[in-house]
Amino acid sequence: MIHLLLVIIYLAFISMGLPDSLLGSAWPVMYLEFGTPVSYAGIISMIIAAGTIISSLQSSRFSVRFGTGKVTAASVTITAVALIGFSCSHSFRSLCLWAVPYGIGAGCVDASLNNYIALHYASRHMNWLHCMWGIGASAGPYIMGFVLANGKGWSMGYQYIGIIQAVLSIILILSLPLWTKKEDCSNDSAPGSRNNGCIALPLRQIIKIPGSKEIMITFFCYCALEQTTGLWAGSYLVLDRGISAESAAGLAGLFFMGITAGRALSGFLSVKFDDRKMIRIGQIVALLGILLLFIPYNSITPLAGLIIAGFGCAPVYPCIIHSTPCHFGAEKSQSMIGAQMAAAYMGTCFMPFLFGLAANHTSASLFPFYLIIILLLMVTMHEMALKKCSRQDV
């Protein structure tokens, strides 16, 4: 039964990834249809991220009270409804409205599932599960590219993904009895309450923990890097490298393909290297990928750069999450991961939007400069967090 539950969790991670890169791949067509500036993709991204921030901060309460299984099933269902809403939208305002439930659904499932894996499974499973997220995130742009290439319109792409999400939500609902056999936390939602070792801490207490602020900034930078790339890679390829919108919709998924392949490999490498080494290796490889984006006058190097950057990003996110119980204690891990997810989505909220504004007033050629600054800040903050956590001897 435990192996069946792991299969269900793998499916949940695929469902989390499917819609994450849809907006970026479809936007070169969508903004023309709606008659909005290209930078408006950042507004939708901000709304989605705002919802995830709020729900991530509440994830520890929900998980302690209802359990990870119920939170996951409900969140995926909400996301499925939001995606169907996207497909039926005929105005930019409508997209903004449907972005609210999508963000709320995404935040809770992300924080709850990641903590569940960090507590119950080895690092290799964390990497492989996030590889499943990468499969979903890579498949999304290709589904959208296929739909656009066949002249069916971007709304049909959202509809296809929404239907897939709905099917996965049904599977998760049917699997609820499996989760209850392994839950560590049960019904108590008061701040600071304990149930089988789990604690729901308010944010004001979390930020007082040594190393917490630095690790939250690290997550801010990682998701800023990942989502800026996912949202704007397609537009960068179209506006700066002269690739057609139909081709760019699929090629933008190369970054997520790199993440997917990298996490598949990281699952094996994590048997030999600890989380700290995996993160540092990934950061170096990501730097090499971004540097390739600086090479002008051809369309091959940016594609290779996106794949390599994704390959480098692969172990960073799952390994930082997996090390959270070790650095901050298992009893605080759900609260810490919820706060980390909130910080991550703040990066998702603001940084792609800021790049959109910069590109709208200058040029999309700023893309690689923007990414490398974020990466360097992420490396600095993670090293500072490690030093503070080491001094605690946790």
C-alpha positions in Angstrom: 0.0 0.0 0.0 2.9 2.3 0.7 4.2 1.8 -2.8 0.8 2.6 -4.2 0.8 5.8 -2.2 4.2 6.8 -3.6 2.8 6.3 -7.1 -0.1 8.6 -6.2 2.3 11.2 -4.9 4.3 10.9 -8.2 1.1 11.6 -10.1 0.4 14.6 -7.8 3.8 16.1 -8.7 3.1 15.7 -12.4 -0.2 17.5 -11.9 1.6 20.3 -10.1 4.0 20.9 -13.0 1.5 20.7 -15.9 0.2 24.2 -15.7 3.3 26.0 -14.4 4.8 26.9 -17.8 1.6 27.2 -19.8 1.3 31.0 -19.5 4.8 31.6 -20.7 4.4 29.3 -23.7 1.0 30.7 -24.7 1.6 34.4 -24.0 3.2 35.4 -27.3 -0.2 34.5 -28.8 -2.5 35.5 -25.9 -1.3 39.1 -25.5 -2.0 39.8 -29.2 -5.5 38.4 -29.0 -6.3 40.4 -25.9 -4.6 43.6 -27.2 -2.5 44.0 -24.0 1.2 45.0 -23.6 3.6 42.0 -23.5 4.5 42.9 -19.9 0.9 42.1 -18.7 1.9 38.4 -18.4 3.7 39.6 -15.2 0.4 40.8 -13.8 -1.2 37.4 -14.1 1.9 35.8 -12.7 1.8 38.2 -9.7 -1.8 37.3 -9.0 -1.2 33.6 -9.1 1.9 34.1 -6.9 -0.1 36.2 -4.4 -2.5 33.4 -3.9 0.3 30.9 -3.4 1.9 33.1 -0.8 -1.3 33.3 1.3 -2.0 29.6 1.0 1.6 28.5 1.6 1.7 30.5 4.9 -1.5 28.7 6.0 -0.4 25.3 4.8 0.9 24.2 8.2 -2.5 24.9 9.8 -4.3 23.1 7.0 -2.0 20.1 7.0 -2.0 19.7 10.8 -5.8 20.0 10.9 -6.9 18.0 7.8 -3.9 16.0 6.8 -1.7 16.1 3.7 -4.0 13.8 1.6 -7.1 16.0 1.9 -5.1 19.2 1.4 -3.5 17.7 -1.8 -6.8 16.5 -3.2 -8.6 19.7 -2.6 -5.8 21.9 -3.9 -5.5 19.9 -7.2 -9.3 20.1 -7.6 -9.3 23.9 -7.2 -6.4 24.2 -9.7 -8.4 22.1 -12.3 -11.4 24.4 -12.0 -9.2 27.4 -12.4 -7.6 26.0 -15.6 -11.0 25.3 -17.1 -11.8 28.9 -16.2 -8.7 30.1 -18.0 -9.8 28.2 -21.1 -13.2 30.0 -21.1 -11.8 33.5 -20.6 -12.4 36.1 -23.3 -10.8 39.1 -21.6 -7.7 39.9 -19.6 -9.8 40.7 -16.5 -11.3 37.3 -16.6 -7.8 35.7 -16.7 -6.9 37.8 -13.6 -10.0 36.5 -11.8 -9.3 32.9 -12.5 -5.6 33.4 -11.5 -6.8 33.8 -7.9 -8.1 30.2 -7.3 -5.2 28.8 -9.3 -2.7 30.4 -6.9 -4.5 29.4 -3.8 -4.6 25.7 -4.9 -1.0 25.7 -6.0 0.4 27.0 -2.7 -1.1 24.5 -0.3 -0.3 21.4 -2.3 3.3 22.5 -2.9 4.1 23.1 0.8 2.2 20.1 2.2 3.5 17.6 -0.3 7.1 18.8 0.0 7.1 18.5 3.8 5.5 15.1 3.6 8.3 13.8 1.3 11.0 15.5 3.4 9.8 13.7 6.5 9.0 10.3 5.1 11.3 9.6 2.1 15.0 9.7 1.2 16.6 12.5 -0.8 16.5 10.4 -4.0 12.7 10.3 -3.9 12.6 14.1 -3.4 14.6 14.5 -6.6 12.7 12.0 -8.5 9.3 13.4 -7.4 10.4 16.8 -8.5 11.5 15.2 -11.7 7.8 14.2 -12.1 7.0 17.9 -11.7 9.5 18.6 -14.5 7.7 16.1 -16.7 4.5 18.0 -16.2 6.1 21.4 -16.6 7.8 20.2 -19.8 4.7 18.6 -21.2 2.6 21.7 -20.7 4.4 23.9 -23.4 4.5 21.0 -25.8 0.8 20.4 -25.5 0.3 24.2 -26.0 2.7 24.2 -28.9 0.8 21.3 -30.5 -2.5 23.0 -30.1 -1.2 26.3 -31.5 0.5 24.5 -34.5 -2.9 22.9 -35.4 -4.7 26.2 -35.3 -7.0 25.3 -32.3 -6.1 28.4 -30.2 -4.5 28.8 -26.8 -7.8 28.2 -24.9 -7.9 24.6 -26.1 -4.5 24.0 -24.6 -5.7 25.2 -21.2 -8.8 23.1 -21.6 -6.7 19.9 -22.3 -4.5 20.6 -19.2 -7.6 21.4 -17.1 -9.2 18.0 -18.0 -6.0 16.1 -17.1 -5.9 17.9 -13.8 -9.5 17.0 -13.1 -8.8 13.3 -13.7 -5.8 13.5 -11.4 -7.9 15.1 -8.7 -10.4 12.2 -8.9 -7.5 9.8 -8.4 -6.3 11.7 -5.4 -9.7 11.8 -3.8 -10.0 8.0 -4.2 -6.6 7.6 -2.6 -7.4 9.4 0.6 -7.6 6.2 2.8 -3.9 5.5 1.9 -2.8 8.8 3.3 -4.4 8.4 6.7 -2.3 5.3 7.4 0.9 7.3 7.3 0.0 10.8 8.6 2.1 12.2 11.4 -0.1 15.3 12.1 -3.7 15.4 13.1 -6.5 17.8 14.1 -5.3 20.9 15.8 -4.9 24.2 14.1 -3.9 26.6 16.9 -0.6 28.4 16.4 2.2 26.6 18.2 0.1 23.5 18.7 1.7 20.1 18.6 0.4 16.8 17.2 2.7 13.8 17.0 5.7 16.2 16.9 4.4 18.7 14.3 4.1 22.4 15.1 2.1 25.1 13.4 4.2 28.2 13.9 3.2 31.7 13.0 5.5 33.7 10.7 6.7 36.0 13.4 8.2 33.0 15.2 9.6 31.4 12.1 11.7 34.5 11.1 13.4 34.4 14.5 14.9 31.0 13.8 18.6 31.4 12.9 19.1 30.9 9.2 15.4 31.1 8.3 15.6 34.6 6.7 18.5 33.6 4.5 17.0 30.3 3.4 13.7 32.2 2.6 15.7 34.6 0.4 17.3 31.6 -1.2 13.9 30.3 -2.1 12.8 33.7 -3.3 15.8 33.8 -5.7 15.3 30.2 -6.9 11.7 30.7 -7.9 12.4 34.1 -9.3 15.0 32.5 -11.6 12.9 29.5 -12.5 9.6 31.4 -13.1 11.3 34.3 -14.9 12.8 31.8 -17.3 9.6 29.8 -17.6 7.5 32.9 -18.3 9.8 34.9 -20.5 12.0 32.4 -22.3 9.4 32.1 -25.1 9.1 35.8 -25.5 12.9 36.2 -25.4 13.3 33.6 -28.2 10.6 35.4 -30.3 11.6 39.1 -29.6 15.4 38.8 -29.4 16.3 35.7 -31.3 13.7 35.9 -34.1 12.1 32.5 -33.6 8.5 32.1 -34.6 5.8 32.1 -31.8 4.6 28.6 -32.7 8.2 27.2 -32.4 9.0 29.2 -29.3 6.0 27.8 -27.5 7.6 24.4 -27.6 11.2 25.5 -27.3 10.5 27.4 -24.1 9.9 24.0 -22.5 13.6 23.1 -23.0 14.4 24.7 -19.7 11.9 22.4 -17.9 13.2 19.5 -19.9 16.6 20.2 -18.5 15.2 20.3 -15.0 13.4 17.0 -15.6 16.5 15.2 -16.9 18.6 16.8 -14.2 16.3 15.6 -11.4 16.2 12.1 -12.8 20.0 12.0 -12.6 20.1 13.8 -9.2 18.1 11.0 -7.7 21.0 8.6 -8.4 23.7 11.2 -7.5 22.1 12.0 -4.2 23.0 8.5 -3.0 26.7 9.5 -3.2 26.5 13.3 -2.5 24.7 15.0 0.3 22.2 17.8 -0.2 24.7 20.5 0.3 27.0 19.2 -2.4 24.1 18.6 -4.8 23.0 22.2 -4.4 26.4 23.7 -5.1 27.0 21.5 -8.1 23.6 22.6 -9.5 24.3 26.2 -9.0 27.6 26.0 -11.0 25.9 24.2 -13.9 23.1 26.8 -13.9 25.6 29.5 -14.1 27.2 27.9 -17.2 23.8 27.6 -18.9 23.0 31.2 -18.3 26.4 32.3 -19.7 25.5 30.6 -22.9 22.5 32.9 -23.3 25.0 35.8 -23.7 26.4 34.4 -27.0 24.7 36.4 -29.8 24.0 35.9 -33.5 22.6 32.3 -33.5 19.6 30.4 -32.3 21.4 27.3 -31.1 23.3 28.6 -28.0 20.2 30.0 -26.3 18.4 26.7 -26.7 21.5 24.8 -25.2 21.7 27.5 -22.5 18.1 26.9 -21.5 18.6 23.1 -21.2 21.8 23.4 -19.2 20.4 26.1 -16.9 17.5 23.8 -16.2 19.8 20.9 -15.7 21.7 23.0 -13.1 18.5 24.2 -11.4 17.3 20.6 -11.0 18.8 19.6 -7.6 18.6 23.0 -6.0 14.9 23.2 -5.0 14.3 19.6 -3.9 17.6 19.3 -2.0 17.0 22.5 0.0 13.6 21.3 0.9 14.8 17.8 1.8 17.5 19.3 4.1 14.9 21.5 6.0 14.1 18.9 8.8 17.8 18.4 9.3 18.6 22.1 9.6 15.5 23.3 11.5 14.1 20.2 13.1 11.4 17.8 12.0 8.8 19.3 14.3 9.2 22.7 12.7 9.6 21.5 9.1 6.0 22.0 8.0 6.0 25.6 9.2 9.4 26.3 7.8 8.6 24.8 4.4 5.3 26.8 4.3 7.3 30.0 4.9 9.9 28.9 2.3 7.2 28.3 -0.2 5.7 31.7 0.6 9.1 33.4 0.0 9.6 31.4 -3.2 6.2 32.6 -4.5 7.1 36.2 -3.6 10.0 35.7 -6.1 7.5 34.3 -8.5 5.2 37.2 -7.9 7.5 40.1 -8.3 10.6 39.2 -10.3 9.0 38.0 -13.6 6.8 41.1 -13.5 9.8 43.4 -12.9 11.6 41.8 -15.9 8.4 42.3 -18.0 8.5 46.0 -17.1 12.2 46.3 -17.9 11.8 44.5 -21.2 8.8 46.6 -22.2 10.7 49.8 -21.7 14.1 48.6 -23.0 14.6 45.2 -24.7 14.1 41.5 -24.1 17.9 41.1 -24.5 18.2 42.0 -20.8 17.0 38.4 -20.1 20.4 36.7 -19.3 21.7 39.7 -17.3 18.6 39.5 -15.1 18.9 35.8 -14.5 22.6 35.9 -13.6 22.1 38.6 -10.9 19.3 36.5 -9.3 21.5 33.4 -9.4 24.5 35.1 -7.7 22.2 36.4 -4.9 20.8 32.9 -4.4 24.2 31.4 -4.0 25.3 34.1 -1.5 22.1 33.6 0.7 22.3 29.9 0.7 25.9 29.9 1.9 25.0 32.4 4.7 22.1 30.1 5.7 24.4 27.1 5.9 26.8 28.9 8.2 24.1 30.0 10.6 22.5 26.5 10.7 25.9 24.9 11.3 26.5 27.1 14.3 23.3 25.7 15.8 24.7 22.1 15.4 21.3 20.9 14.0 
